Amino acid sequence: MTVLFNLLARLPLWWVHGLGALAGLALLLSPRSRAAIAGNLRSAGLYSMGGLLRAGVGVGRGILEMLPVWLRPVDRARALVRACSGWAHVDAALARGRGVLLLTPHLGCSELAAIYSAARVPLTALYRPPRQEWVHALMKRGRDRGQLRTVPPARAGVRALLTALKRNEAALILPDQAAGKGEGAWTRFLGRDAYMPTLPYRLLASTGATPLLCFCERLPRGRGYRLWIEALDGLSDDSGVAMARVNARIEAWIRQHPDQYLWTYRIHRRVPPGGGTTVGGPV
C-alpha cells in the first residue's frame, strides 16, 4: 500500500484529481455515502442530481489529493500553491504581537493551507486522530514537517495552541467541526442546527490573537491551488455572535465553490435539545 501511495503522489496533479473524480463517483454508489452527501446538500438548498455528482467528484478529489500533499517533499508540496491572496493580513497580525488564529473550514485543501503557512510562520494545528492507525501514521508523517506541529483536541493540545499564540505564532483550527459534548454551542449552519466548537472564540478572548479565515481553493485542470486569507475585523467578544459571523462567511465560500466542500462530513450528527436552535446554549 505504501508503494502504491508513493507512486500516486508522484503523478501530475491533474492525474491525481482525475483519479479522485472517479473515486468520488464510485463513492456515490455507496447508499450511506450518497445519503450523507445528498442530505447535507438538501439542507443547504443546493441539491440537484448534477450537484450531487459534482459534490461526489469534489469529495473524491479532496481525499486523493492528500497523497501528493503529504508524501511529496515539503517544498514540492508547498509549491502546489500557485498564488496567495491576503498574506498581508498575517503579517499585520504578527506585527501586533499577539499571534494569529487561522480558521480553515472543510473546504478546498485545508491540509495544504497549513503546510504553506508553516513555511512562513511557526504553526500549531489542532486535529482529531482518525480511527485507523495506518491513516493516523500517514497523516502525522505528512503534517509534522518544518514549522508545522499538530496536536490532538485534549488539554495538552489546547495548551499548545495557547502557548503558540502567546509566542506570537500561528494556530490553526477547523471551525466547522462537530463539537464534543460540553465543548460547543448550538448555531445555524448550512440550513440546520449544528453543535459547533467554541474553542476558537475562547482562544481569541484569552489571548487577543487576530482571527483570519483561510480557504485553499482547488484550481481547475490540476493547475494547483490558490490560498485565500480574509480578515475578520471587529469580531464580537460574544462567542455566539462571532460564531454566526464566521459561519456566514464560510457558507458564502461554500456556495461559491460547492464542489470543494467535504459534503460527507457529519456536521449535523448531534440532535439539538427540543429540536430548536439556541446559539450559545450548552449541551
C-alpha positions in Angstrom: 0.0 0.0 0.0 2.8 2.4 0.9 4.4 1.8 -2.5 1.1 2.5 -4.3 0.5 5.7 -2.4 4.0 7.0 -3.1 3.5 6.2 -6.8 0.2 8.1 -6.9 1.8 11.0 -5.0 4.3 11.4 -7.9 1.7 11.7 -10.6 0.9 15.1 -12.1 -1.9 16.8 -10.0 -4.3 16.7 -12.9 -3.9 12.9 -12.9 -4.5 12.7 -9.2 -7.6 14.8 -9.5 -8.9 12.8 -12.4 -8.5 9.5 -10.4 -10.1 11.3 -7.4 -13.1 12.2 -9.6 -13.5 8.5 -10.5 -13.2 7.6 -6.8 -15.8 10.2 -5.9 -18.3 8.8 -8.4 -17.6 5.3 -7.0 -18.3 6.7 -3.5 -21.8 7.7 -4.7 -22.5 4.0 -5.3 -22.5 3.5 -1.5 -26.0 4.2 -0.2 -24.7 5.5 3.1 -22.2 8.0 1.5 -24.7 9.1 -1.1 -27.4 9.7 1.5 -24.9 11.7 3.6 -23.9 13.9 0.7 -27.5 14.3 -0.5 -28.8 15.2 2.9 -26.2 17.9 3.5 -26.8 19.4 0.0 -30.6 19.4 0.6 -30.2 21.1 4.0 -28.1 23.8 2.3 -30.6 24.2 -0.5 -28.0 23.1 -3.1 -29.4 19.7 -4.0 -29.8 18.6 -7.6 -28.7 15.5 -9.4 -25.9 17.4 -11.1 -25.0 19.0 -7.8 -24.8 15.5 -6.2 -22.4 14.3 -8.9 -20.2 17.3 -8.6 -20.1 17.0 -4.9 -19.1 13.4 -5.1 -16.4 14.2 -7.5 -15.1 17.0 -5.3 -15.0 14.7 -2.2 -13.0 12.1 -4.2 -10.6 14.8 -5.4 -10.2 16.1 -1.9 -9.4 12.7 -0.5 -6.9 11.6 -3.1 -5.0 15.0 -3.2 -3.8 14.2 0.3 -1.3 11.9 -1.2 0.9 14.5 -3.0 0.3 17.0 -0.2 1.5 14.5 2.5 4.0 12.4 0.6 5.9 14.8 -1.7 8.9 16.6 -0.2 7.5 19.5 1.7 9.0 22.1 -0.6 7.3 20.4 -3.6 4.0 20.2 -1.7 4.1 23.9 -0.8 4.8 24.7 -4.4 1.4 23.4 -5.4 0.1 26.8 -4.0 0.4 28.9 -7.1 -0.8 32.2 -5.6 -1.8 33.6 -2.2 -4.2 36.5 -1.6 -4.2 38.2 1.8 -0.9 37.2 3.4 -0.6 40.8 4.4 -3.2 40.1 7.0 -0.9 37.5 8.6 2.0 39.9 8.6 -0.2 42.6 10.1 -1.4 40.3 12.8 2.1 39.2 13.8 3.2 42.8 13.9 0.5 43.3 16.7 2.4 40.7 18.7 -0.5 38.5 19.9 -0.5 35.7 17.4 -2.8 34.8 14.6 -5.6 32.2 14.7 -6.2 30.7 11.2 -9.8 29.4 10.8 -9.8 26.9 8.0 -13.0 25.1 7.1 -13.5 21.7 5.4 -13.3 23.5 2.0 -10.7 23.1 -0.7 -7.3 21.7 0.5 -7.1 22.7 4.2 -4.1 20.5 4.6 -2.1 22.5 2.1 -3.2 25.8 3.7 -1.4 24.6 6.9 1.7 23.3 5.2 2.1 26.5 3.1 1.5 28.8 6.1 4.0 26.9 8.2 6.8 27.8 5.7 6.4 31.4 6.7 5.4 31.3 10.4 5.6 28.5 13.1 2.1 26.9 13.2 0.4 24.6 15.7 -2.7 22.9 14.2 -5.5 21.1 16.1 -6.6 17.8 14.6 -8.8 14.8 15.5 -6.8 11.5 15.1 -8.6 9.1 12.7 -9.7 5.7 13.9 -7.4 3.7 11.5 -3.9 3.6 12.9 -2.3 3.4 9.4 -4.1 6.6 8.3 -3.0 8.3 11.5 0.6 7.4 10.9 0.4 8.6 7.3 -1.3 11.8 8.4 1.3 12.6 11.1 4.2 11.9 8.7 2.7 14.3 6.1 1.8 17.0 8.5 4.5 17.3 11.2 7.2 18.8 8.9 9.2 22.0 9.1 7.5 24.5 11.4 4.1 22.7 11.4 3.1 20.9 14.6 -0.2 19.0 15.0 -1.8 18.4 18.4 -5.0 16.4 19.4 -8.1 18.2 20.9 -7.2 17.4 24.5 -6.0 19.6 27.3 -2.4 19.3 26.2 -3.4 20.3 22.7 -5.3 23.3 23.8 -2.4 24.4 26.0 -0.1 24.0 22.9 -2.4 26.3 20.9 -2.4 28.9 23.8 1.4 28.7 24.0 1.8 29.2 20.3 -0.4 32.3 20.3 1.3 33.8 23.3 4.6 33.3 21.5 3.2 35.4 18.6 3.0 32.4 16.3 0.1 30.9 14.4 -2.5 28.4 15.4 -5.0 26.7 13.1 -8.4 25.2 13.8 -11.2 23.9 11.6 -14.2 25.9 12.9 -16.9 23.9 11.0 -16.5 20.8 13.1 -19.0 18.9 15.2 -18.0 19.7 18.8 -17.8 17.2 21.6 -20.3 17.2 24.4 -19.8 20.3 26.6 -17.3 21.8 24.1 -19.6 23.8 21.8 -22.7 25.8 21.2 -25.8 25.5 19.0 -26.0 27.6 16.0 -27.2 27.6 12.4 -25.0 26.2 9.7 -25.9 25.1 6.1 -29.6 25.2 6.8 -29.7 23.1 10.0 -28.9 23.3 13.7 -25.3 22.4 14.4 -23.3 22.0 17.6 -20.0 23.7 16.8 -16.9 24.3 18.8 -16.5 27.4 20.9 -12.7 26.8 21.4 -11.7 29.3 18.6 -13.6 32.1 20.3 -12.4 31.3 23.8 -8.8 31.3 22.5 -9.4 34.7 20.9 -10.8 36.1 24.1 -8.0 34.8 26.3 -5.1 35.8 24.0 -6.2 38.8 21.9 -5.0 36.9 18.8 -6.1 38.1 15.4 -8.6 35.7 13.7 -8.3 35.1 9.9 -10.3 32.9 7.6 -8.4 30.7 5.2 -9.5 28.8 2.1 -7.1 26.9 -0.2 -9.0 26.8 -3.5 -8.5 23.9 -5.8 -7.8 25.3 -9.3 -9.3 23.7 -12.4 -7.5 21.2 -14.6 -4.9 20.3 -11.9 -3.2 23.7 -12.1 -2.6 23.8 -8.3 -4.2 25.9 -5.6 -4.8 29.5 -4.6 -4.8 30.4 -0.9 -7.3 33.0 0.2 -6.9 34.7 3.6 -9.6 37.0 4.8 -9.6 39.4 7.8 -12.4 39.3 10.4 -12.1 42.8 11.7 -14.3 43.7 14.7 -15.3 40.1 15.5 -17.6 40.3 18.5 -16.5 39.2 22.0 -19.8 37.3 22.3 -18.9 33.8 21.1 -22.4 33.2 19.7 -22.4 36.3 17.6 -18.8 35.7 16.5 -19.6 32.1 15.5 -22.6 33.2 13.5 -20.5 35.7 11.6 -17.7 33.2 10.9 -20.3 30.6 9.7 -21.9 33.1 7.4 -18.6 33.8 5.7 -17.8 30.1 5.4 -21.3 29.4 3.9 -20.7 32.2 1.4 -17.5 30.5 0.3 -19.2 27.1 0.2 -22.0 28.5 -2.0 -19.4 30.0 -4.4 -17.4 26.7 -4.5 -20.0 23.9 -3.7 -17.8 21.3 -5.4 -15.0 21.8 -3.0 -16.7 21.2 0.4 -16.4 18.0 2.3 -20.1 17.0 2.0 -19.5 13.7 3.6 -18.6 15.4 6.9 -21.3 14.8 9.6 -21.5 18.3 11.0 -25.1 17.7 12.0 -24.6 14.5 13.8 -25.9 15.8 17.1 -29.6 16.5 17.6 -30.5 19.8 19.3 -32.5 19.6 22.6 -36.1 20.4 21.9 -35.4 20.5 18.2 -34.6 24.2 18.1 -31.6 26.4 17.8 -30.1 28.0 20.9 -27.0 30.0 19.9 -24.5 29.8 22.8 -26.6 27.2 24.6 -24.8 24.3 26.3 -25.4 20.6 25.9 
